[in-house]
Amino acid sequence: MSTFKFSELPVAAFRAGAERRIVYTDHLMLVIFDFSDGPQTQPDPPHRHPHEQVSYVVEGEILFFLGDEPPVHLVPGDGYTVPADIPHCIQLLTPRARLVDAFTPLREDFLST
């Protein structure tokens, strides 16, 4: 697929208040995450994966946690990068947030859910 329309992308709810839409090529994956379960009093549990990640905050405000670094407050227009295998997570500071993430290699685990 060389073009896509957001409204036509399949939606996968991966937990209550969170869903994702995925677009990918052979070597790159774009994931649009929509969260509607904020604000949160605690961050999500940290996770790690062997994929490199770049994320862009489209809507809402979050705290971003990466490894042992202090959390960073991010607003629309901000973003972050995650090296492979480094623990990271977010905490929603607003009722809603939208993040656009790019992954390489593909998140095969996302394709099977």
N, C-alpha and C positions, 0 to 999 in steps of 0.2 A: 504494500500500500504506500503510495507516495504522498497522499494527503489524508487528512482525517478531520472529522467534525466532532468536537467535544461531546455534543448531545447524542452522537451515534456510537460512542465507545461503550463497550460492555462495562457494567459496574459490578465490582466485587466488594461486598461488605466483609471486612476481615475481623471486626469486633464491633460491639455496640457503639454507635456514634462515629464510626470511621469506615470510609470506603475508598477504593482506588480504581482508577482507569489506567489502562496500559497501552502503550504504543511501542513497537520495537522493530529493529532491523536484525540482520544477522549478528551484529556485534555490539549494539547499543540499545538501551532500554530507557524510555521516558515513562515516569509514573506520576500521575496527578492524584494527590491525596487530599481528601476533604474530611475534616474533623468537625464534629458538631457536639462534642461532649465536654466542652470547656466552660469556664476556666477550671483548671485542675489544681488541687492543693499540693500534689506531689508529681514529680516527673514519671513518665512511663518507665518500666524496667529497662535498664541498659541492654542493648543487644549488639552483636557483631556479625559480620559476614565477610566473605572473601572478595567482595566486590568493592571497587572504588565508587564513590558517590559524590555528586554535586547537587545541592539543593537550593531552591529559590523560594522565598516567602512571597506569595501572591496576595494573601489576605490574612488578617489576624496578627497576633503577636505571640511569640513563643520564647521560652528559654531553651537554649541549645547546650547540651552537655557532651563533651568529648574527652574520653579518658580521664586523666587527673586534672585537666584544666578547669579553671573557674567557669561557671555557666555564663553565657552571653545572651543578652536580651536582643531579639531580632524583630524587626517590623517589616511591613511590605517594602519590597525592593532590596532587602538584605538577603544574604545567602550564606552557605557554609559548604565546606568540603570535608569528606571523611575518607581517610586512607583505609585500605583493606585491613580487616581484622582488628580494628580499634573499637572498643566499646563506646557507644553513643546513645543518646535518647533526647527527647524533647519534653517540655511541659507546656501545655496550652495556657496562655494568660488571658485569652478572650473566649467568648462562647463558641466562635467558629474560627477555623484556619484552613487555608489552602496552601499546600506545598507542591512544588513541581521538582521531582528528583530525576536525575539521570544516573544510570548504573552501567558499568562495564566490568566484567562480562555480564551477560543477561542474568537476571534473577530467575533461574529455572523454577525455584520454589514459588514464585508469583504466578508462573504460567500454569502450574498444576492445581491452583485453587480458584 
